[in-house]
Amino acid sequence: MSQPEFWVSWPLPAGVGIRGIEEIIRMQDKPLFIKKQRKLNLARRLLPFILAAVFPAALLLPFFLPAGAGAGELQDAPGAAVAQEPPASAGENLTGVFYDNGSFLKYKAGAAGVTIVACDQGATRINIPDYIEGKPVTNIAREAFSGCRELTEIRLPGMLRTIGYAAFAGCKSLTGIDLPEGLEQVGEHAFWYCDSLREVKIPASLKKFSLNTFAGKGDIRFAVAEDNPVYTCRDGVIYTKDGKTLVRAGIIGSDSFVVPDSVTEISAGAFFHHPLTSITLGPEVKAIGPEAFSGCLQLEEVNLNEGLKSIGDKAFQGCLRLGGIIFNEGLESIGDNAFEGTADLKEIVLPAGLASLGQSAFKGSGLEKADLAGSGLETLPYGTFWDCVGLQDITLGDKIKVIEDSAFRNCTFREITLPAQLRQLKTSFTGCAELESITFPYSLKSMGSGVFAECTALEAVYFEGNMPHRGDGFGTSVPNGVWTRENDSFSGLPLAVAKKLKIYVLTGARGWGDSFKDFADGSGATSRIPFVYPVEYYTLEEEAEQDNPRLILHAPESFAHLETGSTAEALGVIRAGLPAEAGPILWSSSDPSVAAVDDSGRVTALQMGVSTITASLVYKGTLYTGEAEVNAIGLESPLDWSVQRDGTVIINGFREGISEQEMTELEIPRSLGGYTVGAIRSHAFAKNPSIRSVRIPGTVQTIGNNAFYYCALLREVILEEGIRDIGVNAFAGTGLRELVVPQSVTRIQDAAFADCQELQSATIKSGNLEYPLGIGVFRDGQNLKEVTLAEGITATGGYTFAGCTSLESITLPSTLQALNMYDFSGCSNLKTVELQGYLLRQETGIVENYNPFAALNIDFVRGIDNKHIKFDYRESKDLVILHPDDGNDWGGLFNNAVRTGVRIPGGGIRLDGFIPLTSHSDTGGKSYQPVINEINYGTFPVPVQNRTAAIAETAQSSTEASGEKDEDNTAKETAKAATVFEVVRKTVEENPWLSVAAGGMILAVILLGGAGRFRRNRNDQ
């Protein structure tokens, strides 16, 4: 008898058979069965939840991997280059995200390389690989790492060529930067305010960088490669190789510094925010650059040398502790805001050689005493002593003729002596709340609007001379310049003050009467109140004026426009502080051919022009003089004109009744009515059918919008040096044939010379001042063949040469920083565009079909992107873009249909991107067509994606064919895998709603299925 399956060793109860034994066994095994069943049910219930977790993880996986990681691209170690892929196709332009140390880097891959465009703001350490997607990382875009406050360490790629504007600005934790060999350009403010930056290594390849690249730090330890051809570093200071320019100061190991004898220039920002306390200039220093010592909070002492000629803008701005400075006699210019905010500066004496003072030069300083009497200044600029609340003792001297707006704004002095030759006063004393009285010299000819706004303590105003022009007056058309006596020089003066104000006029002065109309209270057109100011006359007592002896001349009103051949009444003379017997008075004319003066002071006009009449006498060995200006006119001017707030004339157009013959040859005079012609009003001569030639003098600062708009017969325009602003459509639609814009011009506005159908040649000169061009400056100039753009132009406005169908070549200046949309649209005959440098400020983010010469890379690669300048290369199949011969792959940046090349000695062109001809093979293995003096457009360039294979075939590489084939197959398989993986990653990245929707649907199906199984299992139990 065989043993039962479950053997029971204990004795059987009485009466129990085999069936009973089986029942007992079944009863004892039931708990084990139930336990197994529960485990199985649990597994079934958990399966849907496990799948629900795995599926989203699989969807999100591509976000956490480097581009191409799914294709087997691995980094062996930090800093290792990503495995290269086959070259991208010509039209490929990818955007991706790369991960390093848990932080992302956004990049854009173009045909010639990769540009890093953004970084995780929370990144702490970043290692930028040399290659991404098989392409070299060559550029870091503007502001790519800006504001990454936690970034302490970064490795830059070895193929890096450019670092954009403010790329690392505000990286306050970054301690060091090793700039790689091969780096060529570093943009402005690239490392601005990197507070923790301590070490910077500058490679030999970096031959030029912005002078404020490292501004904001004075404790950097610089190191410059010994073979750098431009820079060297000595004792912590960077100099040019010849030692003549001090470029940037780092850690110098002392609180004081003596500039070496070899240095002739201190560069912009050289000591920006440096902690030094004392600086002594070497004997050869001629110039201090802008912001050279700006923000040096500890600087107390500055010793200037005798040879110093200029101090740049903001040179010592914010040097709070600078207690004293002695200006050398040879100093010629001080820039804008040069000493703004120097709180401890108490006294200045400006030297005799100083001829130029910038705006707000001493704004907000601690000055208590200022002496300008010995300087050569004729204009006190805008905001010179604004907010100098401690200034009480000021001597201006007699040379200053113009005091600009806000020159003394918010000062607290109670009285001031103005220059004896002052001619023009603007809104100069606003907010001088403690000013009680002021005397204006007889020479004053014009006052601006709101001269005394907020002068709450003003009690008396004295006028020695004839009534000046008052207020703005801009826009007021007054026949022949006769000025209206109702204006707003006193607007802004509190009404309560105006009611008590005394106006005193020296007896003999003309044009005043018993009162005059002006305004009080608010300065706006709706807030000011018309007010009548009574006039009282006074005389000068000799004893009272002995401390200020002088000659005062009262010119007759006819001096403003004295017709040739006529004689004016005699000039009035007052001997202020001089006895009656002092003399005799001698009279003279600065230009006797214009006006003659006799011994009695009577003046006769001889021919058109302006002459200064001078009265002089000697008393006790001292010469005293007085001056008056006479304007001699011929026949009545054909022009309608009026006087502006600054005392200059604006031309409004022709007077009524002028014949067509008188209009034919228009010559704008330099002066009218004794006032300089300073502007031509908008639409002044628009659509005039008679003007054939125009000459505009340099006194004219502004040519208004549409000034000569569609003067169809206008063939010749002569613009003299001195003109600064050419308005919108100023000469649009004229018949100009040749154009020369003088170098004094600093702004050319939109369409200034657009639709000039006969214009063939245009030259824009430049005084090396940076300025942009407006939109469509030469648009639709169908006959324009030759254009010369001088150095200084920084940007175009778009449509600049659009429709210039005859334009064949153009050379862009090296100062050009950015092009714009549609600049060369429709230039169907354009053959060469020569770039002199990199477009470092090229913006991005404009619609992509705005395409600069069909450039391929989407973002910033060598400064060119394809989001600007509509140029359809199909319009000109012969176009060649010439670029700097710097050894870089410029040709790879552009569409295959666009030829690129370099200019060679002798004027020929060497084209990039061509397969070498058999008879002219390049032994260097480069893909060049032979050098040619005349462009041979010949064979079309080989497409970018085929160049590598074509060059390899031409060079007949010795590599075995089988090995090449295996490597090629491997590369192709890797590329395919990478492409598939990249498509998945990009699809998920660009369409996150798809992954969410798909995940939700699958999760719902899984959960519903799991719930059904759960119910069935419970029913089974």
Secondary structure in CASP SS format (residue, H / E / C, confidence):
PFRMAT SS
TARGET T0000
AUTHOR 0000-0000-0000
METHOD secondary structure of the structure
MODEL  1
M C 1.00
S C 1.00
Q C 1.00
P C 1.00
E C 1.00
F C 1.00
W C 1.00
V C 1.00
S C 1.00
W C 1.00
P C 1.00
L C 1.00
P C 1.00
A C 1.00
G C 1.00
V C 1.00
G C 1.00
I H 1.00
R H 1.00
G H 1.00
I H 1.00
E H 1.00
E H 1.00
I H 1.00
I H 1.00
R H 1.00
M H 1.00
Q H 1.00
D H 1.00
K H 1.00
P H 1.00
L H 1.00
F H 1.00
I H 1.00
K H 1.00
K H 1.00
Q H 1.00
R H 1.00
K H 1.00
L H 1.00
N H 1.00
L H 1.00
A H 1.00
R H 1.00
R H 1.00
L H 1.00
L H 1.00
P H 1.00
F H 1.00
I H 1.00
L H 1.00
A H 1.00
A H 1.00
V H 1.00
F H 1.00
P H 1.00
A H 1.00
A H 1.00
L H 1.00
L H 1.00
L H 1.00
P H 1.00
F H 1.00
F H 1.00
L C 1.00
P C 1.00
A C 1.00
G C 1.00
A H 1.00
G H 1.00
A H 1.00
G C 1.00
E C 1.00
L C 1.00
Q C 1.00
D C 1.00
A C 1.00
P C 1.00
G C 1.00
A C 1.00
A C 1.00
V C 1.00
A C 1.00
Q C 1.00
E C 1.00
P C 1.00
P C 1.00
A C 1.00
S C 1.00
A C 1.00
G C 1.00
E C 1.00
N C 1.00
L E 1.00
T E 1.00
G E 1.00
V E 1.00
F E 1.00
Y E 1.00
D E 1.00
N C 1.00
G C 1.00
S E 1.00
F E 1.00
L E 1.00
K E 1.00
Y E 1.00
K E 1.00
A E 1.00
G C 1.00
A C 1.00
A C 1.00
G C 1.00
V E 1.00
T E 1.00
I E 1.00
V E 1.00
A E 1.00
C E 1.00
D C 1.00
Q C 1.00
G C 1.00
A C 1.00
T C 1.00
R E 1.00
I E 1.00
N E 1.00
I C 1.00
P C 1.00
D C 1.00
Y E 1.00
I E 1.00
E C 1.00
G C 1.00
K E 1.00
P E 1.00
V E 1.00
T E 1.00
N E 1.00
I E 1.00
A C 1.00
R C 1.00
E C 1.00
A C 1.00
F C 1.00
S C 1.00
G C 1.00
C C 1.00
R C 1.00
E C 1.00
L C 1.00
T C 1.00
E E 1.00
I E 1.00
R E 1.00
L C 1.00
P C 1.00
G C 1.00
M C 1.00
L C 1.00
R C 1.00
T E 1.00
I E 1.00
G C 1.00
Y C 1.00
A C 1.00
A C 1.00
F C 1.00
A C 1.00
G C 1.00
C C 1.00
K C 1.00
S C 1.00
L C 1.00
T C 1.00
G E 1.00
I E 1.00
D E 1.00
L C 1.00
P C 1.00
E C 1.00
G C 1.00
L C 1.00
E C 1.00
Q E 1.00
V E 1.00
G C 1.00
E C 1.00
H C 1.00
A C 1.00
F C 1.00
W C 1.00
Y C 1.00
C C 1.00
D C 1.00
S C 1.00
L C 1.00
R C 1.00
E E 1.00
V E 1.00
K E 1.00
I E 1.00
P C 1.00
A C 1.00
S C 1.00
L C 1.00
K C 1.00
K C 1.00
F E 1.00
S C 1.00
L C 1.00
N C 1.00
T C 1.00
F C 1.00
A C 1.00
G C 1.00
K C 1.00
G C 1.00
D C 1.00
I C 1.00
R E 1.00
F E 1.00
A E 1.00
V E 1.00
A C 1.00
E C 1.00
D C 1.00
N C 1.00
P C 1.00
V C 1.00
Y E 1.00
T E 1.00
C E 1.00
R E 1.00
D C 1.00
G C 1.00
V E 1.00
I E 1.00
Y E 1.00
T E 1.00
K C 1.00
D C 1.00
G C 1.00
K C 1.00
T E 1.00
L E 1.00
V E 1.00
R E 1.00
A E 1.00
G C 1.00
I C 1.00
I C 1.00
G C 1.00
S C 1.00
D C 1.00
S E 1.00
F E 1.00
V E 1.00
V C 1.00
P C 1.00
D C 1.00
S C 1.00
V C 1.00
T C 1.00
E E 1.00
I E 1.00
S C 1.00
A C 1.00
G C 1.00
A C 1.00
F C 1.00
F C 1.00
H C 1.00
H C 1.00
P C 1.00
L C 1.00
T C 1.00
S E 1.00
I E 1.00
T E 1.00
L C 1.00
G C 1.00
P C 1.00
E C 1.00
V C 1.00
K C 1.00
A E 1.00
I E 1.00
G C 1.00
P C 1.00
E C 1.00
A C 1.00
F C 1.00
S C 1.00
G C 1.00
C C 1.00
L C 1.00
Q C 1.00
L C 1.00
E C 1.00
E E 1.00
V E 1.00
N E 1.00
L C 1.00
N C 1.00
E C 1.00
G C 1.00
L C 1.00
K C 1.00
S E 1.00
I E 1.00
G C 1.00
D C 1.00
K C 1.00
A C 1.00
F C 1.00
Q C 1.00
G C 1.00
C C 1.00
L C 1.00
R C 1.00
L C 1.00
G C 1.00
G E 1.00
I C 1.00
I C 1.00
F C 1.00
N C 1.00
E C 1.00
G C 1.00
L C 1.00
E C 1.00
S E 1.00
I E 1.00
G C 1.00
D C 1.00
N C 1.00
A C 1.00
F C 1.00
E C 1.00
G C 1.00
T C 1.00
A C 1.00
D C 1.00
L C 1.00
K C 1.00
E E 1.00
I E 1.00
V E 1.00
L C 1.00
P C 1.00
A C 1.00
G C 1.00
L C 1.00
A C 1.00
S E 1.00
L E 1.00
G C 1.00
Q C 1.00
S C 1.00
A C 1.00
F C 1.00
K C 1.00
G C 1.00
S C 1.00
G C 1.00
L C 1.00
E C 1.00
K E 1.00
A E 1.00
D E 1.00
L C 1.00
A C 1.00
G C 1.00
S C 1.00
G C 1.00
L C 1.00
E C 1.00
T E 1.00
L E 1.00
P C 1.00
Y C 1.00
G C 1.00
T C 1.00
F C 1.00
W C 1.00
D C 1.00
C C 1.00
V C 1.00
G C 1.00
L C 1.00
Q C 1.00
D E 1.00
I E 1.00
T E 1.00
L C 1.00
G C 1.00
D C 1.00
K C 1.00
I C 1.00
K C 1.00
V E 1.00
I E 1.00
E C 1.00
D C 1.00
S C 1.00
A C 1.00
F C 1.00
R C 1.00
N C 1.00
C C 1.00
T C 1.00
F C 1.00
R C 1.00
E C 1.00
I C 1.00
T E 1.00
L C 1.00
P C 1.00
A C 1.00
Q C 1.00
L C 1.00
R C 1.00
Q E 1.00
L E 1.00
K C 1.00
T C 1.00
S C 1.00
F C 1.00
T C 1.00
G C 1.00
C C 1.00
A C 1.00
E C 1.00
L C 1.00
E C 1.00
S E 1.00
I E 1.00
T E 1.00
F E 1.00
P C 1.00
Y C 1.00
S C 1.00
L C 1.00
K C 1.00
S E 1.00
M E 1.00
G C 1.00
S C 1.00
G C 1.00
V C 1.00
F C 1.00
A C 1.00
E C 1.00
C C 1.00
T C 1.00
A C 1.00
L C 1.00
E C 1.00
A E 1.00
V E 1.00
Y E 1.00
F E 1.00
E C 1.00
G C 1.00
N C 1.00
M C 1.00
P C 1.00
H E 1.00
R E 1.00
G C 1.00
D C 1.00
G C 1.00
F C 1.00
G C 1.00
T C 1.00
S C 1.00
V C 1.00
P H 1.00
N H 1.00
G H 1.00
V C 1.00
W C 1.00
T C 1.00
R C 1.00
E C 1.00
N C 1.00
D C 1.00
S C 1.00
F C 1.00
S C 1.00
G C 1.00
L C 1.00
P C 1.00
L H 1.00
A H 1.00
V H 1.00
A H 1.00
K H 1.00
K H 1.00
L C 1.00
K E 1.00
I E 1.00
Y E 1.00
V E 1.00
L E 1.00
T C 1.00
G C 1.00
A C 1.00
R C 1.00
G C 1.00
W C 1.00
G C 1.00
D C 1.00
S E 1.00
F E 1.00
K E 1.00
D E 1.00
F E 1.00
A E 1.00
D E 1.00
G C 1.00
S C 1.00
G C 1.00
A C 1.00
T C 1.00
S C 1.00
R E 1.00
I E 1.00
P E 1.00
F E 1.00
V E 1.00
Y E 1.00
P E 1.00
V E 1.00
E E 1.00
Y E 1.00
Y E 1.00
T C 1.00
L C 1.00
E C 1.00
E C 1.00
E C 1.00
A C 1.00
E C 1.00
Q C 1.00
D C 1.00
N C 1.00
P C 1.00
R E 1.00
L E 1.00
I E 1.00
L E 1.00
H E 1.00
A C 1.00
P C 1.00
E H 1.00
S H 1.00
F H 1.00
A H 1.00
H H 1.00
L E 1.00
E E 1.00
T C 1.00
G C 1.00
S C 1.00
T E 1.00
A C 1.00
E C 1.00
A C 1.00
L C 1.00
G E 1.00
V E 1.00
I E 1.00
R E 1.00
A E 1.00
G C 1.00
L C 1.00
P C 1.00
A C 1.00
E C 1.00
A C 1.00
G C 1.00
P C 1.00
I C 1.00
L E 1.00
W E 1.00
S E 1.00
S E 1.00
S C 1.00
D C 1.00
P C 1.00
S C 1.00
V C 1.00
A E 1.00
A E 1.00
V E 1.00
D C 1.00
D C 1.00
S C 1.00
G C 1.00
R C 1.00
V E 1.00
T E 1.00
A E 1.00
L C 1.00
Q C 1.00
M C 1.00
G E 1.00
V E 1.00
S E 1.00
T E 1.00
I E 1.00
T E 1.00
A E 1.00
S E 1.00
L E 1.00
V E 1.00
Y E 1.00
K C 1.00
G C 1.00
T E 1.00
L E 1.00
Y E 1.00
T E 1.00
G E 1.00
E E 1.00
A E 1.00
E E 1.00
V E 1.00
N E 1.00
A E 1.00
I E 1.00
G C 1.00
L C 1.00
E C 1.00
S C 1.00
P C 1.00
L E 1.00
D E 1.00
W E 1.00
S E 1.00
V E 1.00
Q C 1.00
R C 1.00
D C 1.00
G C 1.00
T C 1.00
V E 1.00
I E 1.00
I E 1.00
N E 1.00
G E 1.00
F E 1.00
R C 1.00
E C 1.00
G C 1.00
I C 1.00
S C 1.00
E H 1.00
Q H 1.00
E H 1.00
M H 1.00
T C 1.00
E E 1.00
L E 1.00
E E 1.00
I C 1.00
P C 1.00
R C 1.00
S E 1.00
L E 1.00
G C 1.00
G C 1.00
Y E 1.00
T E 1.00
V E 1.00
G E 1.00
A E 1.00
I E 1.00
R C 1.00
S C 1.00
H C 1.00
A C 1.00
F C 1.00
A C 1.00
K C 1.00
N C 1.00
P C 1.00
S C 1.00
I C 1.00
R C 1.00
S E 1.00
V E 1.00
R E 1.00
I E 1.00
P C 1.00
G C 1.00
T C 1.00
V C 1.00
Q C 1.00
T E 1.00
I E 1.00
G C 1.00
N C 1.00
N C 1.00
A C 1.00
F C 1.00
Y C 1.00
Y C 1.00
C C 1.00
A C 1.00
L C 1.00
L C 1.00
R C 1.00
E E 1.00
V E 1.00
I E 1.00
L E 1.00
E C 1.00
E C 1.00
G C 1.00
I C 1.00
R C 1.00
D E 1.00
I E 1.00
G C 1.00
V C 1.00
N C 1.00
A C 1.00
F C 1.00
A C 1.00
G C 1.00
T C 1.00
G C 1.00
L C 1.00
R C 1.00
E E 1.00
L E 1.00
V E 1.00
V E 1.00
P C 1.00
Q C 1.00
S C 1.00
V C 1.00
T C 1.00
R E 1.00
I E 1.00
Q C 1.00
D C 1.00
A C 1.00
A C 1.00
F C 1.00
A C 1.00
D C 1.00
C C 1.00
Q C 1.00
E C 1.00
L C 1.00
Q C 1.00
S E 1.00
A E 1.00
T E 1.00
I E 1.00
K C 1.00
S C 1.00
G C 1.00
N C 1.00
L C 1.00
E C 1.00
Y E 1.00
P C 1.00
L E 1.00
G C 1.00
I C 1.00
G C 1.00
V C 1.00
F C 1.00
R C 1.00
D C 1.00
G C 1.00
Q C 1.00
N C 1.00
L C 1.00
K C 1.00
E E 1.00
V E 1.00
T E 1.00
L E 1.00
A C 1.00
E C 1.00
G C 1.00
I E 1.00
T C 1.00
A E 1.00
T C 1.00
G C 1.00
G C 1.00
Y C 1.00
T C 1.00
F C 1.00
A C 1.00
G C 1.00
C C 1.00
T C 1.00
S C 1.00
L C 1.00
E C 1.00
S E 1.00
I E 1.00
T E 1.00
L E 1.00
P C 1.00
S C 1.00
T C 1.00
L C 1.00
Q C 1.00
A E 1.00
L C 1.00
N C 1.00
M C 1.00
Y C 1.00
D C 1.00
F C 1.00
S C 1.00
G C 1.00
C C 1.00
S C 1.00
N C 1.00
L C 1.00
K C 1.00
T E 1.00
V E 1.00
E E 1.00
L E 1.00
Q C 1.00
G C 1.00
Y C 1.00
L C 1.00
L C 1.00
R C 1.00
Q C 1.00
E C 1.00
T C 1.00
G C 1.00
I C 1.00
V C 1.00
E C 1.00
N C 1.00
Y C 1.00
N C 1.00
P E 1.00
F C 1.00
A C 1.00
A E 1.00
L C 1.00
N C 1.00
I C 1.00
D C 1.00
F C 1.00
V E 1.00
R C 1.00
G C 1.00
I E 1.00
D C 1.00
N C 1.00
K C 1.00
H C 1.00
I C 1.00
K E 1.00
F C 1.00
D C 1.00
Y H 1.00
R H 1.00
E H 1.00
S C 1.00
K C 1.00
D C 1.00
L C 1.00
V E 1.00
I E 1.00
L E 1.00
H C 1.00
P C 1.00
D C 1.00
D C 1.00
G C 1.00
N C 1.00
D C 1.00
W C 1.00
G H 1.00
G H 1.00
L H 1.00
F E 1.00
N C 1.00
N C 1.00
A C 1.00
V C 1.00
R E 1.00
T E 1.00
G E 1.00
V E 1.00
R E 1.00
I C 1.00
P C 1.00
G C 1.00
G C 1.00
G C 1.00
I E 1.00
R E 1.00
L E 1.00
D E 1.00
G C 1.00
F C 1.00
I C 1.00
P C 1.00
L C 1.00
T H 1.00
S H 1.00
H H 1.00
S C 1.00
D C 1.00
T C 1.00
G C 1.00
G C 1.00
K C 1.00
S C 1.00
Y E 1.00
Q C 1.00
P C 1.00
V C 1.00
I E 1.00
N C 1.00
E C 1.00
I C 1.00
N C 1.00
Y C 1.00
G C 1.00
T C 1.00
F C 1.00
P C 1.00
V C 1.00
P C 1.00
V H 1.00
Q H 1.00
N H 1.00
R H 1.00
T H 1.00
A H 1.00
A H 1.00
I H 1.00
A H 1.00
E H 1.00
T H 1.00
A H 1.00
Q C 1.00
S C 1.00
S C 1.00
T C 1.00
E C 1.00
A H 1.00
S H 1.00
G H 1.00
E H 1.00
K H 1.00
D H 1.00
E H 1.00
D H 1.00
N H 1.00
T H 1.00
A H 1.00
K H 1.00
E H 1.00
T H 1.00
A H 1.00
K H 1.00
A H 1.00
A H 1.00
T H 1.00
V H 1.00
F H 1.00
E H 1.00
V H 1.00
V H 1.00
R H 1.00
K H 1.00
T H 1.00
V H 1.00
E H 1.00
E H 1.00
N C 1.00
P H 1.00
W H 1.00
L H 1.00
S H 1.00
V H 1.00
A H 1.00
A H 1.00
G H 1.00
G H 1.00
M H 1.00
I H 1.00
L H 1.00
A H 1.00
V H 1.00
I H 1.00
L H 1.00
L H 1.00
G H 1.00
G H 1.00
A H 1.00
G H 1.00
R H 1.00
F H 1.00
R H 1.00
R H 1.00
N H 1.00
R H 1.00
N H 1.00
D H 1.00
Q C 1.00
END
